[in-house]
Amino acid sequence: MKKILEAGRLAPSAHNAQDWKLVVVQDREKREKLAQAAGQPFVGTAPVVIAAVSLNPTDVLSSGVPTCPIDLGIIVDHLTLAATSLGLATCWVGAFDQEEVRKVLNIPAECKVVVLLPLGHPTDGIEPKVRKGLDEIISNENF
């Protein structure tokens, strides 16, 4: 866990502000409540769930893009890559009841939970996801 969390700590963020907090949940009852809040039972079966929380969800870059989904996307990606390198599995969960997760984890109203990240050992039979080819997602010089 320390290696995975350290990888997240080193993630870049807008203005290097690190306006986020990771809530590491190992308590079985809380994990099950998070699974209910997400409507996804597998969340509760993972031995660890990390809630990625924005401390300043209203911050916006000069481009007009909110910083919180970018910053939390970067940190969760770092966590995912570190976990995978250690032979563990994760799943990005963005569909959940915000208020219920806040209640379960005592998260202040001014903060926003962006991602729940179940973490554990992979189950048998997981098939690789189909991805579009580069020719479908890359444009050169113009859109």
N, C-alpha and C positions, 0 to 999 in steps of 0.2 A: 504494500500500500504506500509506503513512504516513497518509493521510486516513482510510482504513478502520480502521486500528489505533487512531488517535486517537479515532474515534467509540466504539470499544470501551472505551478507557481512561476515557472520560467516563461510562460506564454506572454507574448507581447499584448499590449492593450492600448487603446486610444489615449494619447497624452501620457502614456505609461502610468496611468492612474490606478490600475488594478481595482477598479470599482466593482468588485465581485467578491463573493464568498462561496466556498464549497461546504455543503453540509453533508458529512459522511454518516450514513445511516446503516447500522448493523443490527439494531434491535428488531427482532422478528415481528413483533406486533406493529411497529411503525412501518416496516417494509410492506406488510400486508395492507395497512391503511393507505399507503402510497399506491399500491397496486389497485385498490378499489377506486382511489381518486383518478387513476389513469384508465380504469376500465380494462386493464390488461393484466390478467393474473400472473403472467410470467415475471412481472416486476417484483412481486413478493417472493419468488423462489430464488432470486439471486442473493448470495450471502451479504452483498453490499449494494446500496443504492447511493449514488452521489447526486445531490440536488445542486445545480449550478444556479446561483442567485445573483441578480444585478442589484447593486446597492444604489445605483443612480440611473433608473430606467428612462429618465426624460432627457438625458444628455444627447446632443445631436452634433454631428460633425459639420464643418462648414459646407459640405456637399449636400446637407439636408438629410443624411442617412443617420438613423439612430445608432449610437455606439453599442448598446447592450446586446443586440443579437450578434453583432460582429465579434465583440470581445468574448462573449460566452461561447460562440461558435469556435473561436480559436482555442480557448482553453479546453473545451470538451474534445476537440480534435487531438490536442496534445495528450489528454488523458487516455483517449481511445488508442492512439498509436503506441503509447507506453505500455498499456495493458496488453495489447496484441503482441508486442515484442516479448512479453513475459509469458506468452501462451494462454492469456486470459481472453474472455469474450466480453463485449459490451453491446449495448443497443441504445441508440439515441431515441429518447421518448419525449416528444414535444406535445403530445395530446394528453391533457390531464385537466382536472378541475383546479384552477389556480387558487381559489379560496380554500378549498379543502386541503391542498398541499401546504399552504401557509399555516393553516390551523394545526395540522399534524406536526409540523416542524417549528412552530412558534416564530414564523417569519414576519417581520414588521410590514404593515400595510404599504409603506413607501417603497418597499423592495418588490422585485418581480422574479419569480421562478421562471427560468427560461428552458431548462432541460432537466429531465431525470435520467440518470445514467446507471442502469443496473450493471453490475460487474461481477463476474464469476468465471467458472470453468465452462468451456463450451460443451454443449450437449452433442451426442452423436447424430449424424445425418444432416448436419447443416450444409446446405448447398450454397455455392458462391452466387452472388446476385448478378443478374444480367445487366450489363452497362452498355450505353450507346457507344458506337465507334467514334474515334477522333474526328473523322470527316463529318459527323453529325453535330459536333459541339464546338468546333474551332472555325473561326473566320480569320482571314489575314487582311490586315490593313483597314477593312470596313466591315460593318455588320453583315 
